[in-house]
Amino acid sequence: MSRLIEYDSVKLKLRLNDDTLKEEISLYIQEVDDLVNNRVRNKLGTVDFNGDQIDLPLTVEGEPPIDEELKSIATDAVIGKFRLQNSEKPLIWDTAMKNLDNYLDRRFGYTRDTAFRQKPQASVTPTVGTPLTIVTLSGEKWGKNTALTFQFGEANARSTALFNGQTVETIPVLVVTDENGRFENVTFEIPRTATVNITSIINITDGRQSKQIKFTTIPFTKTFELDGVLA
């Protein structure tokens, strides 16, 4: 499981040739890791908008995940702490702390008295295709271990039926997000009699939040044989 600060990254930035200071630096890494996670906890609380526990310490695989910017700030904080302890020069440390505060505000917003809320994401592959195209859906930042509902309908239409009113089922039929609020490899087939030259809406919801994505159906470009019948 990938963590926030890597010893080798700190060693490289400090231009150390050996591991003589590894024990000392490892202590600073732990202190900064705890500090960052405490700042995140103070910012986000313990439960998010979906009622899910916000797990700490942060990891690359978890939600919210560690990104490269936060890793860089945390690494700079370790270097700043090392310099502060050994030369009493606070500039790098102070700059890292200021960057951390700015980062938390930019990424998570001002969350005081409001549960942390991530915007659910979803994608469709491909986004354009003919009837009989197999479409794959995936997403992240949904409620954890939560069943999702997929509704299909033409853009700007009231009906939730896609493709000439035909029922479209996903495979698997029951889609449940994982422990990090993600899903992948959910597929469905565009019906062979689907209306072409239209853009349809795929609406995904977990009961609390929703996301809409689009798929455009286009006509076949050449004659082909379908179930023994020329189309």
C-alpha positions in Angstrom: 0.0 0.0 0.0 1.5 3.3 -1.1 2.0 5.8 1.6 2.4 9.6 1.8 6.2 10.0 2.2 8.9 7.7 0.8 12.3 7.6 2.5 14.1 7.3 -0.9 12.5 10.6 -2.1 13.7 12.4 1.1 17.1 10.9 0.8 17.4 12.1 -2.9 16.3 15.6 -2.1 18.8 15.9 0.8 21.5 14.5 -1.5 22.5 11.8 1.0 25.0 9.2 -0.1 24.2 6.6 2.5 21.7 5.6 5.1 23.5 6.9 8.2 20.7 9.3 9.0 17.9 6.9 8.0 16.7 6.4 11.6 16.5 10.1 12.3 14.7 10.8 8.9 12.3 8.0 9.5 11.2 9.7 12.7 10.6 12.9 10.9 8.7 11.1 8.2 6.4 9.6 10.8 5.9 12.9 12.5 5.0 14.7 9.2 2.7 11.8 8.2 0.8 12.1 11.5 0.7 15.9 11.1 -0.8 15.8 7.6 -3.3 13.1 8.5 -4.4 15.2 11.6 -4.8 18.3 9.4 -6.9 16.2 7.0 -9.0 14.8 9.9 -9.6 18.3 11.2 -10.6 19.4 7.7 -12.9 16.6 6.8 -14.1 15.1 10.0 -14.7 11.4 10.4 -17.7 10.7 8.2 -18.3 12.0 4.6 -21.5 13.1 2.9 -22.4 9.5 2.1 -22.2 8.4 5.7 -19.0 6.5 5.0 -16.0 6.5 7.4 -13.1 8.6 6.2 -10.2 6.3 6.6 -6.8 7.5 7.7 -3.9 7.4 7.2 -4.3 8.5 3.6 -3.0 6.2 0.9 -2.8 6.3 -2.9 -5.5 3.6 -3.1 -8.0 5.0 -0.6 -10.6 7.8 -0.8 -9.7 10.6 -0.7 -6.4 9.4 -2.4 -3.0 10.8 -2.0 -1.9 12.8 -5.1 1.5 13.8 -6.3 1.1 17.4 -5.1 0.4 16.3 -1.5 3.3 13.8 -1.6 5.7 16.6 -2.7 4.5 19.0 0.0 4.9 16.3 2.7 8.4 15.4 1.5 9.3 19.1 1.6 8.0 19.2 5.2 10.3 16.3 6.2 13.2 18.2 4.7 12.1 21.3 6.4 11.9 19.5 9.7 15.4 18.0 9.2 16.8 21.5 8.5 15.0 23.0 11.4 16.4 20.4 13.8 19.9 20.6 12.5 20.4 24.2 11.5 17.4 26.0 13.1 16.5 27.5 9.7 12.7 27.5 9.5 12.2 28.7 5.9 11.6 25.3 4.3 9.4 24.1 7.1 7.3 27.3 7.2 6.9 27.2 3.4 5.8 23.6 3.5 3.2 24.3 6.2 1.8 27.2 4.2 1.6 25.1 1.1 -0.2 22.4 3.0 -2.8 24.8 4.3 -3.3 26.2 0.8 -3.5 22.7 -0.7 -6.2 21.5 1.8 -8.3 24.6 1.1 -8.0 24.2 -2.7 -8.6 20.5 -2.8 -11.3 20.1 -0.1 -12.7 23.5 0.1 -14.0 25.1 3.3 -15.8 22.2 5.0 -16.5 23.6 8.4 -19.9 22.3 9.7 -20.4 20.5 6.3 -19.7 16.9 5.6 -16.9 16.3 3.1 -18.5 15.6 -0.3 -16.7 14.3 -3.3 -18.1 14.7 -6.8 -18.8 11.3 -8.3 -17.0 10.5 -11.5 -18.0 8.2 -14.3 -16.8 7.4 -17.8 -18.1 5.5 -20.8 -16.0 3.7 -23.5 -16.5 4.3 -26.3 -18.5 7.5 -26.3 -19.7 6.9 -29.9 -20.8 3.7 -31.6 -23.2 1.9 -33.8 -26.0 -0.5 -32.7 -24.5 -3.7 -31.2 -21.6 -1.8 -29.7 -20.5 -3.1 -26.3 -20.2 -0.1 -24.0 -18.1 -0.2 -20.8 -18.8 2.0 -17.8 -16.5 2.8 -14.8 -16.4 5.3 -12.0 -15.0 6.5 -8.7 -15.8 8.7 -5.7 -19.2 7.1 -5.1 -20.6 5.8 -1.8 -18.6 2.8 -0.5 -20.2 -0.6 -1.0 -23.2 1.0 -2.5 -25.6 -0.3 -5.1 -25.8 1.9 -8.2 -28.8 2.6 -10.5 -28.4 3.1 -14.2 -31.1 5.0 -16.1 -30.9 5.4 -19.9 -32.7 8.0 -22.0 -32.4 10.3 -25.0 -30.9 13.7 -24.2 -33.6 16.2 -23.3 -36.3 13.4 -23.3 -38.5 12.6 -20.3 -38.4 8.8 -20.9 -35.7 6.8 -19.1 -35.8 4.2 -21.8 -32.9 4.3 -24.2 -32.8 3.3 -27.9 -36.4 3.2 -29.1 -37.9 2.5 -25.7 -36.1 -0.8 -25.4 -35.0 -2.0 -22.0 -31.2 -2.0 -21.5 -29.6 -4.1 -18.8 -26.1 -3.8 -17.5 -23.8 -6.7 -16.9 -23.7 -7.4 -14.1 -27.3 -6.5 -13.4 -26.5 -5.5 -9.8 -23.6 -3.1 -9.6 -22.1 -2.4 -6.2 -19.1 -0.1 -5.6 -16.1 -1.4 -3.8 -14.7 -0.3 -0.4 -13.2 2.8 -2.1 -16.4 3.8 -3.9 -15.2 2.6 -7.3 -16.8 0.4 -10.0 -15.4 -0.9 -13.3 -16.1 -3.2 -16.3 -19.8 -2.6 -16.2 -21.1 -3.3 -19.8 -24.2 -3.2 -21.9 -25.0 -3.6 -25.5 -26.6 -1.0 -27.8 -29.7 -2.7 -29.2 -29.5 -3.5 -32.9 -32.7 -1.5 -33.6 -31.5 1.6 -31.7 -32.3 5.0 -33.1 -29.2 6.5 -34.7 -27.8 10.0 -34.9 -28.9 10.8 -31.4 -27.1 11.5 -28.2 -28.4 9.6 -25.2 -28.0 10.2 -21.5 -26.7 7.6 -19.0 -27.7 8.7 -15.5 -25.9 6.9 -12.6 -27.0 7.4 -9.0 -26.2 5.9 -5.7 -29.3 7.3 -4.0 -27.5 10.4 -2.7 -25.5 11.7 -5.7 -25.8 11.3 -9.4 -23.7 11.7 -12.6 -24.7 12.0 -16.2 -22.6 10.9 -19.1 -23.4 10.8 -22.8 -23.3 8.2 -25.6 -23.9 9.0 -29.3 -25.4 6.3 -31.6 -24.4 6.5 -35.2 -25.5 4.5 -38.3 -23.5 1.6 -39.8 -21.1 2.8 -42.5 -21.5 -0.3 -44.7 -23.8 -3.3 -45.3 -23.2 -6.2 -43.1 -24.8 -9.5 -42.3 -26.8 -9.6 -39.0 -28.2 -13.0 -37.8 -28.3 -14.2 -41.4 -30.2 -11.2 -42.6 -28.6 -8.4 -44.7 -29.0 -5.1 -42.9 
